[in-house]
Amino acid sequence: MNLSVPMRGGSTPRYIQLASTLFEEIRSGRYPVGSLMPTEHELCEQFGVSRFTVREAIKLLVRQGMVTRQAGVGSRVQGVTPVSQYVQTMSGISDLSQYAVETSLEVTRDEIEAVGGDVANQLDANEGETWRCIEGLRYARGQSLPMAHTVVYVAPRFRSLSLPAGKLSSAIYTYIEEQYGAKVASVQQDIRAVSLGKFVSAALGVPARSPGLWLRRDYLDERGELLEQAINIHPSNRFTYRETFVRDYLVGEKR
């Protein structure tokens, strides 16, 4: 990992030098994943640097996805390798297909199950309806760590959907469209911040209660009926969602 940033005269800022040292110590196991780093005061004493230098070094490790910070707790080691973020830019439904092409879904569970309780409510389904549940981990191209834990519910009328073996590199709703002649006319999306539970955090390889992004999309046909519901849970440092908003009076105008 190269954290150096050349400056005038070829020097490197102290905080980058400190971040490089801490990176190597994390990678060597001196600070294991899940453990707390020394406090700012302790690092200042150990390295003979200012609090500003320590804070900037920790910030750099946070941006690299190796450390998380929590007020009142401290800096906790999250991983031993830097993590690249996947940035999803949205302006229309076609971008959802592109997202699926640029990532892949490794299916870990594929079952037909009767829904009830909270799941039935979120699907606006009747108790006992049999939906197909597809669960897995989504990976960005070229990345070894998963960027999301994914659960997809396919409506009962499509539950015999045929999917290819291995990792899926196309959106599941595209298979529904191809095999059943259905069409996605609109997508409703909800996003919220969450604290990752033990199961999801373990699957994603991050400490429990790490911050995350919960994102649910309902894929609806022309009649407003649900074809598929997809829920993705992302670690906060592996995914960025970006959307473009255009003023009404600019829509349709040439630029």
Residue, then its C-alpha position, 0 to 999 in steps of 0.5 A: m500500500n502506497l500512502s505517500v504523497p510527494m510534497r515540495g522538496g520530495s518530503t512526505p507529511r508526517y501524518i502520512q508517514l504515521a499512517s503508513t507505519l500504523f498500516e504495517e502494524i495492522r497488517s502484521g497483526r499487532y492490532p488485530v481486526g476487531s481490536l481498539m487502536p491506542t488512544e490519540h494521547e497514547l499515539c502522540e506519546q509513542f511517536g512524539v507527534s502532535r494530536f493533529t498528526v495522529r488525527e489526520a493519520i487515523k482519518l486516512l486509515v478510515r478512508q482506506g476502510m481499515v479503521t472505524r471511529q466511534a465517539g466515546v469508544g475509539s478507533r477500531v481495526q476493521g480490516v487488514t487491507p485497503v478497501s475500494q468503494y463502489v460508487q453507484t450513479m443513478s439517473g434511471i432504471s437502466d443504471l440498475s442494469q449497469y450496476a448488476v453488470e459491473t458487480s456479481l452476486e454469489v448466491t448462498r441460499d435459494e429457496i421457496e418459502a412461505v412468508g409471514g410477519d414483518v417479511a409479509n408486511q414489507l412485501d405487502a403479501n398475504e400470510g403463507e404466500t410462497w415467495r422465492c428467496i435468493e440470498g447472497l453476497r455481491y462483489a464489485r469487479g476486481q474486489s475480493l471483499p463483498m460490497a453488500h449482503t443481498v436478499v431478493y424476494v421474487a413474486p410467487r408467479f415467477r418462483s420457477l424462474s430459471l437462473p444460471a449456475g455460478k455468480l449472477s452478472s445480470a439483474i434478477y429482474t432481467y431474467i423475469e422480463e426475459q422468461y415471463g414477458a413482464k416489464v419493470a415500469s418503475v422502481q421504488q427505493d428506500i435508503r436508511a443508515v443501519s448498524l450491522g447485525k452479527f450475521v450480516s457483519a460476519a458475512l461481510g467481514v466487518p466488526a459487529r455493529s459497524p455502520g452500514l447502508w440499508l437499501r431496498r428496491d421494489y420493482l413494479d410492473e405497469r399495474g403497480e404490482l411487485l415483481e421483485q424486492a431486493i434488499n442490499i446492506h452495504p458496509s459504510n466504507r465499500f459503497t457510495y450512492r450518487e444521484t443527479f437532480v436536475r432543475d425542472y426548467l433544464v429538463g429537455e433543454k440542450r446543454 
